[in-house]
Amino acid sequence: MKTTKPRQYWNDYASRFKNRSLAETYELRPPYPDETYKILLSLLGELRGRILDVGCGTGKIARRLVDHVDGVDAVDFSQEMIRIGKSLANGDHPNLRWINGPVETVQLYPPYSMVTAGASIHWMEWDVVFPRFKEVLTTDGYLVIIDGDRPIRAPWHDPELSLIRKYSTNKHHETIDLIQELVDRGHLHLVGDKLTTPVSFSQPLRNYVQSFYSRQSMSKEHMGTENVKAFDTELSHVLSDFVDDAGRLSFQLEARVTWGKPLA
């Protein structure tokens, strides 16, 4: 059994989420489809309880769920992400508790009816967090992993990917099935896996381009000013044939929602 995470997920890359530039562009990422949250609430059942949202970022999941459950604890090691999250819709909700620090060691307030992780579980120390998730969950609670804040089947995918590879500062990237990796390593007992129905979404071209700087591989601090300008120009050119008269880019979104039992 493998004992170390893939190199692309090591802490020197994860620490980039503490950069202000990543936090300030994070909300430009496309949202999860509404069906994502319907799945989460259906897994909770009638007794909604309290949720632990780990690697919460600006609270994309936490802020959507807090009106429908008894409370949400949102944990992130980036003060900048939490600072931005508090300023957004529901960021000051009385039943939302922001917790700054690594989920491996911060004080938590169990029991939790669900642990959620969106685009974050890969950055954590799996040998530490999965036993901890098992400990803080109720006996019938699930760990739910959500992925899917990028366009699907976009006609510009190939040239866009070429630009990402050209300018990415994470040279250890490899394509893996994260869920299968967690199962194979004995961290997760898989219970369910569902794709949401594709939905249409549009946003200004500039926002779409800027959203890439919320990803650790495209951190402005690590790319440098000249490369940021070049990436802006080249990606905008690639996408220019796909924007409407109002300068908006339209595409399809879907999310993968996976749930199971964390293993010690």
Residue pairs with C-beta under 8 A, 6 or more apart in sequence:
1 184
1 185
1 186
2 184
2 185
5 122
5 126
6 172
6 174
6 176
6 181
7 172
8 170
8 172
8 173
8 174
9 122
9 123
10 172
11 123
13 123
13 170
13 172
13 216
13 217
14 123
14 216
16 22
16 216
16 219
16 221
16 222
17 23
17 57
17 76
17 77
17 78
17 81
17 123
17 216
18 77
18 78
18 79
18 80
19 80
19 219
19 220
19 221
20 80
21 213
21 219
21 220
21 221
22 78
22 80
22 81
22 213
22 214
22 215
22 216
22 219
23 57
23 58
23 78
23 80
23 81
23 83
23 84
23 214
24 80
24 84
25 210
25 211
25 213
25 214
26 57
26 58
26 81
26 84
26 214
27 58
27 84
27 88
28 203
28 207
28 208
28 210
28 211
28 214
29 60
29 149
29 211
29 214
30 149
30 150
30 151
30 201
30 203
30 211
30 251
30 253
31 60
31 149
31 201
31 253
32 60
32 61
32 118
32 146
32 148
32 149
32 196
32 253
32 255
33 148
33 196
33 197
33 198
33 199
33 253
33 254
33 255
34 199
35 196
35 197
35 199
35 255
36 146
36 148
36 196
36 255
36 257
37 61
37 64
37 65
37 68
39 194
39 196
39 257
40 61
40 65
40 114
40 116
40 144
40 257
41 48
41 65
41 68
43 114
43 142
43 144
43 192
43 259
44 69
44 113
44 114
47 113
48 68
48 69
48 70
48 113
49 69
49 70
49 111
49 112
49 113
49 114
49 138
49 141
50 69
50 70
50 71
50 72
50 73
50 109
50 111
50 112
50 113
51 62
51 65
51 69
51 71
51 72
51 73
51 112
51 113
51 114
51 115
51 116
52 72
52 73
52 75
52 108
52 110
52 112
52 114
52 115
52 116
52 136
53 59
53 61
53 62
53 65
53 72
53 73
53 74
53 75
53 115
53 116
53 117
53 118
54 75
54 103
54 115
54 116
54 117
54 120
54 121
54 124
54 129
54 133
55 75
55 76
55 103
55 117
55 118
55 119
55 120
55 121
55 123
55 124
56 62
56 74
56 75
56 76
56 81
56 82
56 85
56 120
57 76
57 78
57 81
57 85
57 118
57 119
57 120
58 81
58 82
58 84
58 85
58 88
59 74
59 85
59 88
59 90
59 91
59 96
59 98
60 118
61 116
61 118
61 146
62 72
62 74
62 85
62 96
62 116
63 85
63 88
63 89
63 90
63 91
63 93
63 96
64 90
65 72
65 116
66 72
66 90
66 93
66 95
66 96
67 90
67 93
69 95
69 113
70 95
71 95
71 96
71 97
72 95
72 96
72 97
73 97
73 99
73 108
73 109
73 112
74 82
74 85
74 96
74 97
74 98
74 99
75 99
75 100
75 101
75 103
75 106
75 108
76 82
76 85
76 98
76 99
76 100
77 100
77 101
77 102
77 103
78 100
79 100
82 98
82 100
85 91
85 98
86 92
86 98
90 96
97 109
99 106
99 107
99 108
100 106
102 124
103 124
103 129
103 132
104 124
104 125
104 128
104 129
104 132
108 132
108 136
110 135
110 136
110 137
111 136
111 137
111 138
111 141
112 136
112 137
112 138
112 141
113 137
113 138
113 141
114 137
114 141
114 142
114 143
114 144
115 133
115 136
115 137
115 141
115 142
115 143
115 144
115 262
116 144
116 145
116 146
117 143
117 144
117 145
117 146
118 145
118 146
118 147
118 149
119 146
119 147
119 149
121 129
121 145
121 178
121 182
122 178
126 182
126 185
126 187
129 262
130 143
130 187
130 188
130 262
130 263
130 264
131 262
131 263
131 264
133 143
133 262
134 261
134 262
134 263
134 264
135 264
137 143
137 262
142 191
142 259
142 260
142 261
143 188
143 259
143 260
143 261
143 262
144 257
144 258
144 259
145 178
145 179
145 257
145 258
145 259
146 255
146 256
146 257
146 258
147 178
147 255
147 256
147 258
148 196
148 253
148 254
148 255
148 256
149 253
149 255
150 253
151 157
151 251
151 252
151 253
152 198
152 251
152 252
152 253
152 254
153 252
154 160
154 251
154 252
155 242
156 238
156 239
156 242
159 238
160 235
160 238
160 239
163 231
163 234
163 235
163 238
164 212
164 217
164 218
167 218
167 223
167 227
167 230
167 231
168 217
168 218
169 217
169 218
169 219
169 222
169 223
170 216
170 217
173 217
179 188
179 190
179 193
179 258
182 188
183 189
183 190
186 263
187 262
187 263
188 260
188 261
188 262
188 263
189 260
189 261
189 262
189 263
190 258
190 260
191 259
191 260
191 261
192 257
192 258
192 259
192 260
193 256
193 257
193 258
193 259
194 256
194 257
194 258
195 254
195 255
195 256
195 257
196 254
196 255
196 256
196 257
197 254
198 252
198 253
198 254
199 252
199 253
199 254
200 250
200 251
200 252
200 253
201 250
201 251
201 252
201 253
202 244
202 248
202 249
202 250
202 251
203 248
203 249
204 247
204 248
204 249
205 236
205 239
205 243
205 247
205 248
205 249
206 247
208 239
208 249
209 231
209 232
209 235
209 236
209 239
212 218
212 231
212 235
213 219
213 220
213 223
213 228
218 231
220 228
223 231
239 249
242 249
242 250
243 249
244 250
